[in-house]
Amino acid sequence: MTSEAQQYINDMAEKRGYVLDYHKIMATADFEVLKAANTVVSSAYLKPRLLDAKTKELLFILSLTVMRAPKPQLKSHIQVALDHGASPQEILEAIEIALPEAGIVAFQYGVEAWQEVIQVETLEPEVAVHTGKA
């Protein structure tokens, strides 16, 4: 990896608060395409505009939930939303919007990612049930 690509990944991490596996892959495999894709993301997402960073993160969380994006990507945005001042409840409410729009499967996926980050205490049934787990 060139020092320019390494510095670019470092800068992305500082500006976003995360980098994804595809960013790291593309920094090595096709740095020019990474820079082009990042320019679009920077314009729509990172650049200060009318929506504040917290609102953008909540929208990202909702859209990634609806699309059932890779869980590490969704969890990264949950963590960044927290960094931008979103409460766990605000993030959950954003995920809940997926329920009427994308259905229970997408909603469950988002709630699972949220739980993995937030770690709320859950209630377990006191009767025998099937869990679907081995």
Backbone as CSV, one residue per row, in Angstrom:
resi,resn,N_x,N_y,N_z,CA_x,CA_y,CA_z,C_x,C_y,C_z
1,MET,0.849,-1.170,0.000,0.000,0.000,0.000,0.898,1.237,0.000
2,THR,0.517,2.209,-0.804,1.317,3.425,-0.855,1.069,4.272,0.383
3,SER,2.000,5.148,0.664,1.826,6.038,1.809,0.644,6.980,1.591
4,GLU,0.372,7.344,0.319,-0.788,8.193,0.016,-2.086,7.469,0.359
5,ALA,-2.185,6.203,-0.017,-3.390,5.422,0.282,-3.542,5.229,1.791
6,GLN,-2.451,4.973,2.468,-2.505,4.808,3.918,-2.987,6.092,4.590
7,GLN,-2.451,7.215,4.156,-2.872,8.499,4.721,-4.348,8.760,4.430
8,TYR,-4.803,8.349,3.247,-6.204,8.535,2.867,-7.117,7.731,3.796
9,ILE,-6.749,6.484,4.054,-7.528,5.636,4.974,-7.526,6.254,6.371
10,ASN,-6.381,6.738,6.815,-6.302,7.395,8.126,-7.221,8.606,8.187
11,ASP,-7.214,9.414,7.123,-8.073,10.598,7.070,-9.551,10.205,7.069
12,MET,-9.885,9.149,6.319,-11.274,8.668,6.313,-11.700,8.263,7.724
13,ALA,-10.851,7.544,8.415,-11.168,7.080,9.772,-11.387,8.272,10.700
14,GLU,-10.560,9.281,10.589,-10.716,10.469,11.436,-12.009,11.201,11.139
15,LYS,-12.334,11.388,9.868,-13.528,12.146,9.484,-14.815,11.381,9.775
16,ARG,-14.811,10.066,9.573,-16.022,9.265,9.712,-16.182,8.661,11.101
17,GLY,-15.074,8.346,11.716,-15.129,7.607,12.960,-15.099,6.108,12.743
18,TYR,-14.959,5.670,11.512,-14.900,4.248,11.156,-14.356,4.125,9.743
19,VAL,-13.893,2.973,9.385,-13.667,2.577,7.991,-14.191,1.158,7.861
20,LEU,-14.679,0.852,6.697,-15.238,-0.464,6.421,-14.218,-1.324,5.684
21,ASP,-14.465,-2.617,5.670,-13.541,-3.529,4.987,-13.357,-3.143,3.529
22,TYR,-14.443,-2.752,2.863,-14.295,-2.423,1.440,-13.415,-1.192,1.244
23,HIS,-13.418,-0.264,2.185,-12.511,0.890,2.084,-11.061,0.417,2.086
24,LYS,-10.753,-0.485,3.008,-9.378,-0.982,3.137,-8.968,-1.793,1.911
25,ILE,-9.891,-2.575,1.395,-9.608,-3.370,0.193,-9.347,-2.448,-0.995
26,MET,-10.237,-1.482,-1.188,-10.116,-0.601,-2.347,-8.905,0.324,-2.254
27,ALA,-8.466,0.642,-1.047,-7.263,1.468,-0.910,-6.069,0.775,-1.546
28,THR,-6.076,-0.545,-1.503,-4.992,-1.327,-2.100,-5.305,-1.726,-3.533
29,ALA,-6.536,-2.163,-3.772,-6.883,-2.754,-5.068,-7.173,-1.723,-6.152
30,ASP,-7.850,-0.623,-5.806,-8.172,0.405,-6.796,-8.395,1.731,-6.080
31,PHE,-7.301,2.352,-5.716,-7.309,3.568,-4.926,-8.099,4.689,-5.599
32,GLU,-8.016,4.793,-6.918,-8.723,5.864,-7.643,-10.241,5.729,-7.484
33,VAL,-10.764,4.510,-7.539,-12.200,4.306,-7.374,-12.613,4.588,-5.930
34,LEU,-11.783,4.212,-4.979,-12.080,4.539,-3.581,-12.215,6.050,-3.418
35,LYS,-11.284,6.795,-3.984,-11.337,8.250,-3.859,-12.600,8.809,-4.532
36,ALA,-12.955,8.268,-5.687,-14.160,8.745,-6.379,-15.416,8.459,-5.562
37,ALA,-15.528,7.247,-5.030,-16.691,6.890,-4.219,-16.739,7.738,-2.951
38,ASN,-15.600,7.962,-2.357,-15.550,8.748,-1.128,-15.927,10.205,-1.365
39,THR,-15.661,10.724,-2.563,-16.046,12.097,-2.892,-17.566,12.243,-2.847
40,VAL,-18.280,11.266,-3.393,-19.746,11.306,-3.363,-20.243,11.236,-1.923
41,VAL,-19.705,10.302,-1.164,-20.115,10.144,0.234,-19.794,11.415,1.018
42,SER,-18.638,11.979,0.785,-18.262,13.200,1.498,-19.224,14.340,1.203
43,SER,-19.626,14.471,-0.049,-20.543,15.547,-0.424,-21.920,15.371,0.205
44,ALA,-22.437,14.164,0.203,-23.787,13.916,0.709,-23.849,13.708,2.210
45,TYR,-22.787,13.202,2.806,-22.841,12.724,4.181,-21.932,13.495,5.131
46,LEU,-20.689,13.706,4.762,-19.732,14.289,5.690,-19.726,15.814,5.676
47,LYS,-19.954,16.395,4.525,-19.903,17.844,4.393,-21.048,18.486,5.186
48,PRO,-20.748,19.503,5.989,-21.821,20.194,6.714,-22.811,20.827,5.739
49,ARG,-24.066,20.497,5.942,-25.153,21.054,5.123,-26.296,21.375,6.065
50,LEU,-27.539,21.252,5.640,-28.661,21.606,6.502,-28.924,20.579,7.596
51,LEU,-28.747,19.292,7.292,-28.950,18.260,8.304,-27.698,18.130,9.161
52,ASP,-27.885,18.037,10.468,-26.728,17.864,11.338,-26.258,16.412,11.306
53,ALA,-25.082,16.176,11.862,-24.454,14.850,11.806,-25.310,13.789,12.491
54,LYS,-25.919,14.117,13.616,-26.759,13.150,14.328,-27.939,12.724,13.471
55,THR,-28.601,13.687,12.845,-29.752,13.368,11.986,-29.322,12.504,10.814
56,LYS,-28.187,12.830,10.200,-27.687,12.029,9.083,-27.418,10.595,9.523
57,GLU,-26.854,10.427,10.711,-26.585,9.073,11.203,-27.877,8.304,11.434
58,LEU,-28.891,8.951,11.989,-30.173,8.278,12.201,-30.783,7.848,10.864
59,LEU,-30.663,8.703,9.854,-31.164,8.343,8.523,-30.364,7.188,7.928
60,PHE,-29.057,7.230,8.117,-28.213,6.129,7.646,-28.614,4.826,8.320
61,ILE,-28.823,4.864,9.623,-29.203,3.661,10.368,-30.512,3.104,9.831
62,LEU,-31.478,3.976,9.600,-32.751,3.522,9.040,-32.554,2.901,7.665
63,SER,-31.841,3.580,6.786,-31.687,3.052,5.429,-30.868,1.766,5.411
64,LEU,-29.838,1.679,6.236,-29.039,0.451,6.290,-29.847,-0.702,6.871
65,THR,-30.747,-0.396,7.823,-31.636,-1.426,8.371,-32.569,-1.943,7.292
66,VAL,-33.194,-1.038,6.571,-34.136,-1.427,5.512,-33.438,-2.272,4.455
67,MET,-32.206,-1.923,4.121,-31.462,-2.665,3.100,-30.796,-3.919,3.651
68,ARG,-30.842,-4.096,4.957,-30.131,-5.191,5.626,-28.670,-5.220,5.180
69,ALA,-28.049,-4.063,5.322,-26.636,-3.908,4.985,-25.806,-4.785,5.912
70,PRO,-24.562,-5.033,5.564,-23.721,-5.840,6.455,-23.759,-5.291,7.879
71,LYS,-23.914,-6.190,8.834,-24.080,-5.779,10.226,-22.931,-4.902,10.733
72,PRO,-21.670,-5.185,10.374,-20.604,-4.282,10.843,-20.812,-2.834,10.376
73,GLN,-21.335,-2.661,9.181,-21.591,-1.318,8.671,-22.703,-0.646,9.485
74,LEU,-23.780,-1.372,9.732,-24.883,-0.832,10.522,-24.421,-0.496,11.943
75,LYS,-23.668,-1.399,12.538,-23.182,-1.171,13.900,-22.228,0.022,13.959
76,SER,-21.427,0.216,12.934,-20.531,1.377,12.894,-21.337,2.668,12.936
77,HIS,-22.420,2.717,12.175,-23.238,3.926,12.162,-23.987,4.114,13.482
78,ILE,-24.369,3.040,14.135,-24.970,3.157,15.465,-23.965,3.767,16.429
79,GLN,-22.731,3.298,16.369,-21.686,3.831,17.245,-21.394,5.299,16.940
80,VAL,-21.349,5.649,15.660,-21.087,7.044,15.293,-22.264,7.927,15.711
81,ALA,-23.490,7.419,15.592,-24.655,8.199,16.052,-24.540,8.497,17.541
82,LEU,-24.117,7.513,18.307,-23.900,7.743,19.737,-22.841,8.829,19.944
83,ASP,-21.764,8.763,19.154,-20.701,9.766,19.248,-21.222,11.169,18.942
84,HIS,-22.241,11.252,18.078,-22.814,12.550,17.693,-23.974,12.954,18.601
85,GLY,-24.142,12.250,19.703,-25.125,12.672,20.691,-26.484,12.010,20.621
86,ALA,-26.673,11.062,19.736,-27.951,10.347,19.691,-28.046,9.424,20.896
87,SER,-29.224,9.342,21.464,-29.430,8.425,22.580,-29.753,7.035,22.027
88,PRO,-29.542,6.008,22.818,-29.948,4.667,22.376,-31.419,4.617,21.969
89,GLN,-32.276,5.337,22.685,-33.703,5.336,22.350,-33.961,6.019,21.010
90,GLU,-33.266,7.111,20.723,-33.429,7.772,19.418,-33.019,6.829,18.291
91,ILE,-31.948,6.112,18.489,-31.482,5.167,17.473,-32.501,4.050,17.289
92,LEU,-33.036,3.535,18.382,-34.059,2.494,18.289,-35.295,3.012,17.554
93,GLU,-35.692,4.237,17.826,-36.849,4.808,17.128,-36.596,4.919,15.626
94,ALA,-35.377,5.245,15.238,-35.055,5.283,13.814,-35.198,3.891,13.208
95,ILE,-34.729,2.880,13.920,-34.846,1.495,13.445,-36.306,1.078,13.378
96,GLU,-37.101,1.524,14.326,-38.519,1.151,14.361,-39.284,1.651,13.141
97,ILE,-38.812,2.724,12.524,-39.461,3.227,11.307,-39.379,2.190,10.194
98,ALA,-38.394,1.310,10.252,-38.265,0.250,9.237,-39.427,-0.738,9.302
99,LEU,-40.046,-0.884,10.467,-41.095,-1.889,10.635,-42.236,-1.710,9.649
100,PRO,-42.900,-0.546,9.566,-43.986,-0.436,8.586,-43.504,-0.351,7.141
101,GLU,-42.281,0.108,6.947,-41.780,0.305,5.586,-41.152,-0.939,4.976
102,ALA,-40.415,-1.702,5.779,-39.666,-2.840,5.230,-40.049,-4.172,5.855
103,GLY,-40.853,-4.150,6.910,-41.321,-5.395,7.492,-40.526,-5.860,8.696
104,ILE,-41.031,-6.928,9.281,-40.500,-7.436,10.546,-39.081,-7.980,10.413
105,VAL,-38.747,-8.587,9.271,-37.414,-9.183,9.129,-36.342,-8.094,9.141
106,ALA,-36.551,-7.025,8.399,-35.590,-5.921,8.388,-35.542,-5.271,9.770
107,PHE,-36.696,-5.078,10.386,-36.757,-4.492,11.721,-35.981,-5.343,12.723
108,GLN,-36.199,-6.651,12.721,-35.478,-7.539,13.642,-33.978,-7.439,13.443
109,TYR,-33.563,-7.373,12.196,-32.144,-7.257,11.865,-31.559,-5.998,12.496
110,GLY,-32.264,-4.884,12.360,-31.800,-3.632,12.937,-31.752,-3.676,14.455
111,VAL,-32.781,-4.280,15.063,-32.815,-4.384,16.523,-31.659,-5.248,17.026
112,GLU,-31.350,-6.325,16.305,-30.226,-7.183,16.703,-28.909,-6.405,16.659
113,ALA,-28.703,-5.622,15.611,-27.474,-4.812,15.521,-27.435,-3.791,16.647
114,TRP,-28.566,-3.155,16.912,-28.666,-2.172,17.990,-28.310,-2.815,19.323
115,GLN,-28.881,-3.988,19.584,-28.618,-4.692,20.843,-27.133,-5.045,20.984
116,GLU,-26.504,-5.449,19.894,-25.087,-5.809,19.944,-24.213,-4.615,20.318
117,VAL,-24.661,-3.405,19.981,-23.912,-2.201,20.330,-24.324,-1.687,21.712
118,ILE,-25.609,-1.606,21.957,-26.122,-0.967,23.173,-26.062,-1.895,24.383
119,GLN,-26.272,-3.188,24.156,-26.200,-4.187,25.233,-27.230,-3.949,26.342
120,VAL,-28.503,-3.728,25.955,-29.532,-3.598,26.985,-29.817,-4.960,27.594
121,GLU,-30.207,-4.942,28.842,-30.570,-6.188,29.521,-31.904,-6.670,28.949
122,THR,-31.978,-7.945,28.624,-33.203,-8.487,28.032,-33.969,-9.318,29.050
123,LEU,-35.242,-9.484,28.798,-36.072,-10.366,29.610,-36.136,-11.722,28.928
124,GLU,-35.968,-12.755,29.692,-36.053,-14.111,29.178,-37.327,-14.762,29.707
125,PRO,-37.998,-15.562,28.881,-39.197,-16.247,29.362,-38.837,-17.219,30.484
126,GLU,-39.760,-17.372,31.380,-39.561,-18.294,32.499,-40.189,-19.649,32.236
127,VAL,-40.611,-19.850,31.000,-41.179,-21.132,30.589,-40.353,-21.668,29.433
128,ALA,-40.449,-22.960,29.174,-39.691,-23.582,28.093,-40.197,-23.059,26.739
129,VAL,-39.259,-22.650,25.902,-39.594,-22.165,24.552,-38.540,-22.627,23.583
130,HIS,-38.878,-22.603,22.322,-37.898,-22.870,21.265,-37.241,-21.536,20.930
131,THR,-35.930,-21.514,20.870,-35.210,-20.275,20.602,-34.655,-20.209,19.195
132,GLY,-34.612,-21.332,18.511,-33.994,-21.354,17.195,-32.476,-21.444,17.269
133,LYS,-31.955,-21.488,18.481,-30.510,-21.592,18.659,-30.162,-23.038,18.980
134,ALA,-28.989,-23.449,18.567,-28.550,-24.830,18.808,-28.189,-25.047,20.245
